[in-house]
C-alpha cells in the first residue's frame, strides 16, 4: 500500500507557458476523477508538462509498463474527450522502445508512483497508445491529466516462481483457490489491483489471453463491472504476491483464470 501526497492546485514544475501565462487549474485528489478548469485565453503552441503533485512511490524508468488513469479534455469549450476513470481500468503504456510520443514520455517517465501530472499539447503531439484522434485536428489543443499508479517491468512476476498455468482440475464450480500465498498488503475491494494473469475459455480450456504475452501487467479497480465476474470475491483479502486460480462463470463467455497479484493500491 502506498501513501501519496495530496494533490496541489498550483503548478509544481512546468515546461513552457501559454501565450499569456494562463494554465488550466486541476482540482481533486490523486485517484479521484480530476476537475479541470480551462481559462478563456488561447492556449500556447508548444507542449507543456506540469507536475501537480508528487507521489512517494518508485519512479518510473524507460522499459517500464506505466499504469495510469487519464482524463482528457479539449481546450476549446473544455469538452471531455476521453477518460479511464469511468471505466475503472487504467491505461497501460509500454515503454519498451516502441513508439510512444515524446509528450507522453515527458509526462510519465521519471515520475514517482502516486504523482498527478498535467500535459497541455496540440493533439498531433499528444496522441498516446490506444488514444484515437477521432474528430480532432492535429492543431487542436488537449489537456491531459494523469494519475500515475506506478511503473512495472514488462515481465513483472512473482519472484522465483514459474509462469502461471491453468490447473487441470479447475472448473466453473470450483471455489477460488490460493496456489501461492502472498506476504504483502491485503487486497481491498474498491482499490486498484495490479495483476498478471492467464485466461482460458470454458469448456475448451484453451488459453485465449495472457498479460505476459500482451506486454506486461494490467491494473483494474476491484469492483463489480470493472473486472471479470468472480474476481472481487476471489481476490479481496488476498495478499500482494499471491497466485489465485478462480473461475469466472459469466454467461456470455465463461472463463478460467490464474491471477498473480503484483501490487495493490488503496485510494
C-alpha positions in Angstrom: 0.0 0.0 0.0 1.4 3.4 -0.9 0.9 6.7 0.8 0.6 9.7 -1.5 0.9 13.5 -1.0 -2.4 15.3 -1.6 -2.9 16.9 -5.0 -1.8 20.6 -5.2 -3.9 23.1 -7.0 -0.8 25.0 -8.2 1.9 24.2 -10.6 4.9 22.5 -9.0 7.1 22.3 -12.1 6.3 23.4 -15.7 7.9 23.4 -19.1 6.7 26.2 -21.4 4.0 28.7 -21.0 0.6 29.6 -22.5 0.5 32.8 -24.6 -0.5 34.9 -21.6 0.9 32.6 -18.9 -2.5 31.2 -18.0 -2.8 27.4 -17.5 -5.7 25.1 -16.6 -6.4 24.5 -12.9 -7.0 21.0 -11.8 -8.8 20.2 -8.5 -9.3 16.9 -6.7 -7.1 14.4 -5.0 -4.9 11.7 -6.6 -7.1 8.8 -7.6 -10.3 10.7 -8.0 -11.6 11.9 -11.3 -10.0 15.4 -11.8 -12.0 18.5 -12.3 -10.4 20.7 -15.0 -11.0 24.4 -15.3 -9.6 25.9 -18.6 -9.0 29.6 -18.9 -10.7 31.6 -21.6 -7.4 32.7 -23.1 -5.9 30.9 -26.1 -3.5 28.0 -25.5 0.1 28.1 -26.3 1.5 26.3 -29.3 4.1 24.1 -27.6 3.5 21.1 -25.3 3.8 21.8 -21.6 4.1 19.3 -18.8 3.2 20.3 -15.2 3.6 18.2 -12.1 0.6 18.9 -9.9 1.5 16.6 -7.0 4.4 14.3 -6.3 3.9 10.8 -5.1 6.0 8.8 -2.7 6.4 5.6 -4.7 9.1 4.2 -7.0 10.0 6.4 -10.0 9.2 5.1 -13.5 12.0 4.3 -15.8 12.4 3.5 -19.5 11.4 -0.1 -20.2 8.6 0.0 -17.7 4.9 -0.6 -18.3 3.4 2.6 -16.8 -0.1 2.2 -15.5 -2.1 5.4 -15.2 -5.6 6.8 -15.1 -6.0 9.6 -17.6 -8.6 12.4 -18.1 -8.5 14.2 -21.5 -10.4 17.4 -22.3 -10.3 19.6 -25.4 -9.2 23.1 -24.6 -11.9 24.7 -26.7 -15.1 24.5 -24.7 -13.5 22.3 -22.0 -15.1 19.4 -23.7 -14.5 15.9 -22.2 -12.8 13.7 -24.8 -11.7 10.5 -23.0 -11.4 9.2 -19.5 -10.3 5.9 -17.9 -11.9 6.8 -14.5 -15.4 5.9 -15.5 -14.3 2.5 -17.0 -12.2 1.8 -13.9 -9.4 0.4 -16.0 -6.2 2.5 -16.2 -4.3 2.6 -19.4 -1.1 0.7 -19.8 1.8 2.4 -21.6 4.6 0.2 -22.6 8.0 2.0 -22.8 10.0 -0.8 -24.4 11.5 1.1 -27.3 8.3 1.1 -29.5 6.9 4.4 -30.5 5.4 6.5 -27.7 5.0 10.2 -28.2 7.7 12.4 -26.7 5.0 14.3 -24.7 3.8 11.1 -23.0 7.4 10.1 -22.2 8.0 13.6 -20.7 4.8 13.3 -18.7 5.2 9.7 -17.4 8.9 8.7 -17.3 10.9 9.6 -14.2 7.7 10.3 -12.1 7.1 8.8 -8.7 4.1 6.5 -8.3 1.3 8.5 -6.8 2.1 11.6 -8.9 -0.5 13.7 -10.7 0.8 15.2 -13.9 -0.8 17.5 -16.5 0.1 17.7 -20.2 -1.2 20.5 -22.4 -0.4 19.9 -26.0 -1.6 20.1 -29.6 -3.5 16.9 -30.4 -1.0 15.9 -33.0 1.8 15.7 -30.4 -0.3 14.3 -27.6 -1.5 11.0 -29.0 -0.9 8.1 -26.7 -1.2 4.4 -27.1 -4.8 3.4 -27.8 -5.8 7.1 -27.8 -7.5 7.9 -31.1 -7.7 11.4 -32.6 -11.3 11.0 -33.8 -12.9 14.3 -34.7 -9.8 16.3 -33.8 -7.4 18.3 -35.9 -3.7 18.0 -35.1 -3.6 21.6 -34.1 -6.5 21.3 -31.6 -5.2 21.6 -28.0 -5.8 18.8 -25.5 -5.4 18.9 -21.7 -4.5 15.5 -20.2 -4.3 14.8 -16.5 -2.5 11.6 -15.5 -2.7 9.8 -12.1 0.4 7.6 -12.2 -0.2 4.4 -10.4 3.3 3.0 -11.0 5.8 1.6 -13.4 6.4 -2.1 -13.6 8.8 -4.3 -15.5 7.1 -5.9 -18.5 7.9 -9.3 -17.1 6.9 -8.5 -13.6 6.2 -11.7 -11.8 6.2 -13.5 -8.5 9.8 -13.7 -7.5 11.3 -17.1 -8.0 8.1 -18.6 -9.4 7.3 -20.1 -12.8 4.7 -18.6 -15.0 1.1 -19.4 -14.2 -0.8 -22.3 -15.8 -4.5 -23.2 -15.5 -4.8 -26.1 -13.0 -6.2 -29.3 -14.6 -8.9 -29.7 -12.0 -10.2 -26.1 -12.1 -13.7 -25.8 -13.5 -16.7 -23.4 -13.2 -17.9 -25.0 -10.0 -14.5 -24.5 -8.2 -14.0 -22.2 -5.3 -11.3 -19.5 -5.7 -8.0 -21.2 -4.7 -4.8 -19.8 -3.4 -1.9 -21.5 -5.3 0.8 -19.3 -3.8 0.4 -17.3 -0.6 1.5 -13.6 -0.7 3.2 -11.7 2.1 2.4 -8.2 1.0 -0.5 -5.8 1.9 -4.0 -7.2 1.6 -6.1 -6.5 -1.5 -9.1 -4.3 -0.8 -12.4 -4.2 -2.7 -12.7 -0.9 -4.5 -9.0 -0.3 -4.7 -6.7 -0.7 -7.6 -5.1 -4.1 -8.2 -2.1 -4.7 -10.5 -2.0 -8.2 -11.9 -0.5 -10.6 -14.4 -2.9 -13.3 -15.5 -3.7 -16.2 -17.8 -7.2 -16.8 -19.1 -8.7 -19.9 -20.6 -12.1 -20.3 -22.2 -14.5 -22.9 -20.9 -15.1 -25.7 -21.7 -12.3 -26.0 -24.2 -9.6 -24.8 -21.6 -7.8 -23.1 -24.5 -5.7 -20.2 -23.3 -7.1 -17.1 -25.1 -5.5 -14.3 -23.2 -2.3 -13.7 -21.2 -0.9 -10.4 -19.9 2.6 -11.9 -20.2 2.0 -12.2 -24.0 0.5 -8.8 -24.4 3.3 -6.8 -22.9 3.0 -6.7 -19.1 0.8 -6.1 -16.1 -2.6 -4.5 -16.1 -4.4 -2.5 -13.5 -8.1 -2.7 -12.6 -10.4 -1.2 -10.0 -11.6 -4.2 -8.0 -15.3 -3.7 -8.2 -18.1 -5.5 -10.0 -18.4 -4.5 -13.6 -14.8 -3.4 -13.8 -13.2 -6.9 -13.5 -14.4 -10.3 -14.7 -17.1 -12.0 -12.6 -15.6 -13.8 -9.6 -12.6 -11.5 -9.2 -13.9 -9.3 -6.5 -14.8 -12.2 -4.3 -11.8 -14.2 -5.3 -9.1 -11.6 -4.8 -10.4 -9.4 -1.9 -8.5 -10.2 1.3 -5.6 -12.0 -0.5 -2.1 -10.5 -0.1 0.2 -9.0 -2.7 2.5 -11.7 -4.0 -0.2 -14.3 -4.2 -1.3 -16.5 -7.1 -5.1 -17.3 -7.2 -6.9 -19.7 -9.5 -10.6 -18.8 -10.0 -13.5 -19.4 -12.3 -15.4 -16.6 -14.0 -18.9 -18.1 -14.8 -20.0 -15.2 -17.0 -22.9 -16.5 -19.1 -21.7 -14.7 -22.2 -18.2 -16.1 -22.0 -17.3 -18.4 -19.1 -13.5 -18.3 -18.3 -10.9 -19.8 -16.0 -8.2 -17.5 -14.6 -5.0 -17.7 -12.8 -4.1 -14.3 -11.4 -0.8 -13.1 -9.9 -1.3 -10.1 -7.7 1.7 -7.9 -8.3 0.6 -4.8 -6.4 -2.4 -3.3 -4.6 -3.1 0.4 -4.4 -5.6 1.6 -1.9 -7.0 5.0 -2.7 
